[in-house]
Amino acid sequence: MKNHARLFLTCLGFLLIGFTQAQTGEISGQVQDEAGAVLPGASVLIEGTKNGTMTDFDGKFTLSGLDSGEYQLIVSYVGFSRQKITVSVPQSQPLSVTLSEDATQLDDVVVTGVFDARSKMEASVAITTIGAKQLARVAPTSSADLLKNIPGVFVNQARGEIWNSVYSRGLSANSIDNINGYRYVSLQEDGLPVTNVELYPDLFLRADAMTARVEAVRGGTASILGANAPGGIFNYVSKTGGNEFAGEVRAKYGLEGNGKNPYYRADFNIGGPMSNGWTYNVGGFFRQSDGARDRGYPINKGGQIRANLVKKYNTGSFKLNLKYLNDKNDRMAFIPSTNWEDPQIANGFSKYDSYGLYDFSMDIPFNEEGTRTLNSTDLLHNRDASIGFNWVQDLGNGFSFKNDFKYSRKDDERNATAVVTPISTTEILFYAIPGHFAPGAPHRTGTYRFADPRTGQEFGTVEMIPNVGPGSVPGPPVFLVPGENNNFPGSNIQPNSLLFMPFFYTDIDRNEIANQFTLTKKTEKSTFNLGSFYSRSTLDITNYNKGMGLSGGLIQDRPVPAQITLDANDGNTYEITSPEGFMNVGWTGSNDSETTQGVFALFFGHNWKITPELTLDYGMRYENISSEGFNTIGVANPRYNDPSFGGRDGNPLTIWDNGGGTEGPPINYDYDLSSFSYTAGLNYKFSDQQAIYTRFARGNKAPATSFYLDLNNNDLVNTLNESETLLEEITQFEIGYKVNTEKLKLVATPFYSNMKNVPNIQTFSTETRTNYSPPYQFNEYSTIGFELETTINLTDKWMIRSNAVIQNAKADKYTAWAEGEDGAGDDTIIDFSGNEADNSANLIFNINPIYNAEKFYGSLNYSYMGERQANVPNAFVLPAFGTVDLAFGYDFSKSFGLQLNINNVLDKYGILGWQGPGGFPQALNRDGFSQDFIANNPNATFSTQGSMPRAYFLTATYRF
């Protein structure tokens, strides 16, 4: 018996030893992305089992208690392609798993425009993600240009690096004017607006190698989670460092303007661990380019550096953000064009040349401060120094909070022209704008001579004859008679004309603070969010919208100044223009403004998982927007036309320097507006592969900053004070159907949007050549449309991405003023209600076939812009056009690769914006041109802005 017991115990011991040995095997490793950043929260699962785990903060994982043998491991992470790995137990060494980005995944978790982070399949809002790999494989002309492949989004990137227009779903009122280019959407960096005020936000946004992704929300919850941005949110999210040192450097060389103009750029991004669990990331770029259209000097030069420090701990994380931008840029000017039915660049002009300011430097009088030196090559100088943080803290018991904060100092200094359009020398306006007909001024009559300063060759004269004394007739104070042998450059565009090129100097200092705080409570089925947003911006604006003089640039490619002299009837010869080609430099004092704008909001959101398939979310937002400040209208130098006044040089014959006015009295305003917005959405998942959602949203939009800066008289301020509301009301409804399979990703979204109480702001001239604005008209627009976004994985190497929007936009109610003679006495209201809305294409789509092999990749992107009405009077149609972009790349190793981009392969000049005929100022009033005008002036010359010419870029990337 003892022997049997001893044998039994011996066998049991061997079994236990064998069992223990068989169950002690494990699989361990670390998961990271292609840049070497670790991926915490990645899923690691043994295929065919429920045995799995998640990676920790360091991206590490361990699966233990495994028998010896071979396993198929499935590693996945939102936004990245899954990877299947064969691994044997026991392991010889820990795994190192690298996942490749795949932004087509609809299970990608998003953080923008949702009440809590969730996958796209579970979100009842339209969100498109552009990942780091997609960003690296394009060669955009601007940050706005990155957004053109998002369904439902219109992008006018014809201005270049800055000053562009972006809008979505028909929310486009007045957006053809670039000052309102981001009227209804919010550009954000890491969850907060780039700037708090609606005044050219893209001056301060540059995507670079540190940009991890862009999340784009159209409509939906943007009314609740975005500050004063019912149309959508475009959030540029930054990369952060991992637990291993890694980075990349990109060197890009390009030829823009169809291979004529050089482009140089270098990007970098590095990150890694620090002590005490901190990680860091630093990135930025430097770029210099001559621009897409030749100016004769670089029009993009500068760069930025950004950094963040991240501390992750058991109950939360803290990220410190730093940024410094210092960049000089200019905008592409409009180009003279003909043929209303199919606009073409006018004979003698080229899409490869720029019609902006020539290279010059000059001193101008500046109020009582003396003079300032202005240089056209200083361009628009944009600087942004900011510091902020993102803090997430778990409080326990399902409670947590998130706080985003940013403080910034921004400076926007403009040495540029905003208007380039022909102006006739045989119209009184040419002489009135620089003050030659100011009240009480003596009219210097005689023969005006126009010459090329480079050669001295005279190309025309205009005789000014006084309309006084015997034989005078009612009408203008003088008659203007062109010379018999005039041969002005560009006479095929507009006879006896020069380019109106007023030199603008503007300096806008912004001091901004923004903070968003959200307290969250999570239960098994619900998430509650209670939050607040606060921002305050103080703007000190010098010389806003104030031309420092009237240029006499010749109407030709690469315009040069005109030399203008007057052989006066008093026997003297006067120099009308400065050596730089400007008349009446600094005639009036500066138009200064100071404004303080604040936003305070409270919002609430509830996400309720009613069943595993059905989720309801709803939210509301109370928002208070305040704007207080003043505008001053510069006063002309009263001695400007004094025959004995010699100006700055003491010479009465050089009248171009007789300016130096003073600052006028302030026009004060103080507005305090409150709004209430709300939204609700349902999302139902039929399965992991199919879902449907519906959403209703009603939001409000406060007036733009430019609205207040255009308040140029007290009567207008008082009229608006009596208005019932200055808030626009935006209503949106959408239904989305989503498919997420291995082969097909699809989102189809019918939508409706309505805009009420949209102001139509117009500026006319008084009898004394000052400006006034007639009472604002308030209008209504509606759009119905259908968005489609798809990704089709044909094979493991081929995929096709595409997106499209079909829409119909109407001006349900639209009235505007028609200006008569100078002064308000004969202004009349015209009604265009029921017409198609302007600049809203009925069809926009993109098709993007992509090939990805182990080392080689290539893609083609075809973008189509459908025809659209040029203005609300529906005077003519801007034609449809398509452009083709190509990209090819080869990765010689994991560390080094080359990429070639060819933008606009077919070199198509697609019309994106326009100005009317007749020169300044008629050209700027786009609604002033009707169908009858077009029919009666079929050969008129107008101006257009179009897509960028063909360009080539070669990028070398080194990763480490």
C-alpha angles and dihedrals in degrees: 000000000000090000091052091049092047090050092048093051091047092052091046090052092052090048092051092047091049092046092049092048092048093051100047097075118113143181118221136170148123131266123214140159127250091272091055097253112142119243112222114196096030115150120242115187134170105234115251094016140077090235106119146122143195128248117252128232089286092052090249128136141179130198109192139179094053130152118237112269145076124312137187109225121200112204118187141166131178112268093019135090116258117249128208115206130186111219133174128219122250092046122220091208139349117282122253107204122191118193123202121224118255112177091181092080112113090200087066110127114237130195102188122094096357130105091235134005110281143150121272090244089061097041121097093208135078109257128168122190126207108195132206094263092052090047092051094050097058131068103215123188091219144354088267091055089064089067099059093094094060113103116250093015123120116203124190103192095162092114094065127228095358144015095052133148128241126173139147142213097009094303089133110118109156091350092128083077104077093218086072094039096126096030100140104022136069124230107208140183116205094342102314131088116269086228129004096223127068098241116116099315093181090069086081104037125087125165114216142158090296092063108105099184146333119232114199122196119189115204114309115093093002087097089062105032100034124072107245091331113120095158099064149291127254107195119191105203120202129225120247130207126264134214092271127058109256140147149141140234124206126195115191129189120184145175113213129184092051093312098316108100123061123233125193126183139161124191129184139180126180132168144160147135129315130186125293094026097300122137129196138204128190127183145150146127145243121210140175125180141159089226134241092289121046115253097163093249136051114283098185118051130147140047147207142248124211134181142177136192119206131195117187118190137168096275103032149323140260126206125188115203127202129180139174120182123183112169138150119206142158135203129247110251128227117269125222109255141176141201114062093209095052110009114220131177108265121256112275094029132095138208087222096063131072127228097202129114120312122233111283144130126210143166118238131190111252116198110277092329096087115237140331127210113232124193123191091211090062085073118175103338111203123188129177126178113179141165127189147141144222114213126184119183131181109216096185132246090064094304124125139151137212125200126188118188135176136174120187143173113208130184123192111186116177126199098170149089122261097189127054113171137130118269124190121239089207092063121087089228090072090063097033097058093063090047103259088134099040114146110286094007119141109242108237100213127185136082120332112206124203122199143165106254092208095060104013089233112152113224102178152349136215121200116213111207119188117241095214139103125022112004095020117145134201110275138060121010091242141020119233116210120185120222119261095239100041115152106175116180109255094023087147086065098046124340120245091004141134130197114272100227109162112189110232124202115189129164117188118182114193125194108188140178128180133177133177121188125186127184114199133195118190126195130173093279107012143058119198122195127190116178149159136211126201130179135165127185128185114196125193107192123190121196095348111191093352120138113216094206146334115268122216095210114165118246098249143093111299092009120222128199122275122229110227125189132170124220093202128205089239089070096255130115112222129199104228097180132047120238086265091058101255130132124214097000110209094356095165132031120264122287099232129186137183120191136171116200125185137182125197119178139173119198138180130195134180125192113192123186096207093179131353086268104036125064127180124195129176136167146174137204134201112199132184118195120189129187123182129167148090141259126210124204113216118244121223122244102264090214095054093108096032104125091216095051113104100188121213095332094044092237114125090200094065098067095166089082098049093101128100106125128176138249114272130225116290123260104212128206136176121183129175116187130181128193140179121211131182141179141179132191140180125205122191122188112205087185140326086285102047136042140157131203139182130196140184122195135177118188141159136232124208122213117281122253088252088060090066095039089056092060096114103162138036094236090062091048091051092047092053091047087062093049115112093230140352093197122107116221117222120194121186135178128180143169120202131195117196132195122186115179132141091260102031135041113181139168119182117185128180110195144179128201133182130189122195133183095023110170120230106207117195131176123207136174130258125219088265093052095253121127132256134173119221117223109298117254117220117214143183133226135182134191132192118190152145126235125199128187122177142168118192118193102206095176136343087278105033128065136160122212119192141164136180144175126204113191146158117210123191136188095225091182122014129159128166140175122257110211118225123182119338110299132040098271098097101029112131135191120242125195125219098165114154096028124125114273116254126257095005110127117216090218133026122168143161130200118194119181111191132193119197120183128166093277108356126067135172140174142184122206121195115190121191126194114192125219118278140181114272094215141357092262083063090227094160141343128254103226127243119253142173133214131197127213125187131198129184129176142175125197107207088188140341086277105045136041142157127216133190122200125187112189122200093005093187092048092233119181099212115186113241102160141004148194125211131249128262099065127253129018100004091057092065096057099078093176089057092080117082134185089261091055092051092048092050094045105041094154098046118133117232133165134254140187117213146180118296118273123253113297136183126211130182116193127190115197126194119188125191 
